[in-house]
Amino acid sequence: MAGAAAAASVVALLVAARVAAQGSRCVPSVVLDVPASVKLGDRVPLTLKARNTTPAPCSLYLGGRPPHDFVVRRGGSLVWNWRHGRPVQLVLEVRRLGPKEEAVFEGEWDQVDNSGRRVPPGTYLVRGVLHLEPPQVLRTPPRRLVIVPP
């Protein structure tokens, strides 16, 4: 029993040393880049940036691979989300961020809803979502996207 306790102590020390070497855990600020308007049928580029706002390095614990999602709503209803139909690996990934450094996650929306139908022109709200170590999730404020007729 004493041997098992000693081995557990060694493992705990190794884990603590690794976390210390990577920097403290951080909760980044998240920002979504999305165009203000696009023409009907054009692809919509989506970029989610997670920034270490501290002056020290930190470890960003990401939940899932991919850890990000983009969610499009209209009139309060879900229209599309980037992760829909994609396989998501349930893993925890640690990414080290230097002071003021960003992790960038990208996606694209082809103006098709989760059912495969083309969406009509109009105003949509887009959010970026970053899954951290469960159950923590960060969401950007909604950004307005206007789809205009060609």
C-alpha positions in Angstrom: 0.0 0.0 0.0 2.8 2.4 0.8 4.3 1.7 -2.6 1.0 2.7 -4.3 0.8 5.9 -2.2 4.4 6.9 -3.1 3.7 6.2 -6.8 0.5 8.4 -6.7 2.5 11.2 -5.0 5.2 11.0 -7.7 2.5 11.2 -10.4 0.8 14.2 -8.7 4.1 16.0 -8.5 4.9 15.3 -12.2 1.4 16.7 -13.2 1.8 19.8 -11.0 5.3 20.4 -12.5 4.0 20.1 -16.0 1.1 22.5 -15.4 3.5 25.0 -13.7 5.9 24.8 -16.8 3.0 25.5 -19.1 1.8 28.5 -17.1 -1.4 29.0 -15.2 -4.8 28.2 -16.7 -6.4 31.0 -18.5 -9.9 32.1 -19.5 -9.4 34.0 -22.7 -11.4 36.9 -24.1 -13.2 35.7 -27.3 -13.9 37.8 -30.3 -15.8 36.9 -33.5 -14.9 38.2 -36.9 -17.8 38.1 -39.4 -18.6 40.4 -42.3 -21.4 42.9 -41.8 -23.1 41.9 -45.0 -22.7 39.4 -47.8 -24.5 38.6 -51.1 -27.0 35.8 -51.2 -25.1 32.6 -52.1 -21.6 33.8 -51.1 -19.7 31.9 -48.5 -19.4 33.6 -45.1 -15.9 33.5 -43.5 -16.0 33.1 -39.7 -13.1 33.6 -37.4 -13.1 33.1 -33.6 -10.1 34.5 -31.7 -9.3 33.5 -28.1 -6.8 36.0 -26.6 -4.7 35.7 -23.5 -5.3 39.1 -22.0 -2.7 38.7 -19.2 1.0 39.7 -19.3 2.0 36.1 -18.4 1.9 32.8 -20.4 -1.0 30.6 -19.7 -2.5 27.2 -20.6 -5.8 27.1 -22.5 -7.7 23.9 -21.8 -9.8 23.2 -24.9 -12.7 20.7 -24.6 -13.3 18.7 -27.8 -11.7 18.6 -31.1 -12.6 20.8 -32.8 -13.2 23.0 -29.7 -15.1 25.7 -31.5 -18.5 26.3 -33.1 -20.3 29.1 -34.9 -24.0 29.5 -34.4 -26.4 31.4 -36.7 -29.9 32.4 -35.6 -32.7 34.3 -37.1 -35.7 35.6 -35.2 -34.6 33.6 -32.1 -34.5 30.3 -34.0 -31.4 28.2 -34.7 -30.6 28.3 -38.4 -27.2 26.7 -38.6 -24.2 25.7 -36.5 -20.8 24.8 -37.8 -20.5 21.6 -35.6 -23.8 20.2 -36.9 -23.1 16.8 -38.5 -19.3 16.9 -37.8 -17.6 14.4 -35.6 -16.3 15.8 -32.4 -13.6 14.0 -30.5 -14.2 14.2 -26.8 -10.6 15.0 -25.8 -9.0 17.7 -23.6 -6.3 19.6 -25.4 -3.9 22.0 -23.7 -2.7 24.9 -25.8 -0.1 27.3 -24.4 -0.6 31.0 -25.1 2.1 33.6 -24.5 1.3 37.1 -23.2 -1.4 38.8 -25.4 -1.2 35.8 -27.8 -4.3 34.6 -29.7 -5.5 31.1 -30.7 -7.5 31.4 -34.0 -10.3 29.1 -35.0 -11.9 29.4 -38.5 -15.0 28.2 -40.3 -17.2 29.0 -43.2 -20.9 29.1 -43.7 -22.3 28.4 -47.2 -25.8 29.9 -46.4 -27.4 26.5 -46.0 -29.4 25.7 -42.9 -29.0 22.5 -40.8 -31.6 20.8 -42.9 -29.7 21.5 -46.1 -31.9 24.3 -47.5 -30.6 27.6 -48.8 -31.5 30.5 -46.5 -33.3 33.6 -47.7 -31.9 37.2 -47.7 -32.3 38.9 -44.3 -30.7 39.7 -41.0 -29.0 36.9 -39.0 -27.2 36.9 -35.7 -23.9 34.9 -35.5 -22.1 33.8 -32.3 -18.7 32.2 -31.8 -18.5 29.4 -29.2 -15.4 28.0 -27.6 -15.6 24.8 -25.5 -13.2 24.8 -22.7 -12.6 22.1 -20.1 -16.2 20.9 -19.4 -18.6 22.3 -18.4 -17.1 25.7 -19.3 -18.1 27.3 -22.5 -17.4 30.8 -23.8 -19.7 32.6 -26.2 -19.1 35.9 -28.0 -21.8 38.5 -28.1 -24.0 38.1 -31.2 -22.8 39.8 -34.4 -25.2 41.0 -37.0 -24.9 39.6 -40.5 -27.1 40.9 -43.4 -27.5 38.7 -46.4 -28.5 40.8 -49.4 -30.0 39.8 -52.7 -27.4 39.4 -55.5 
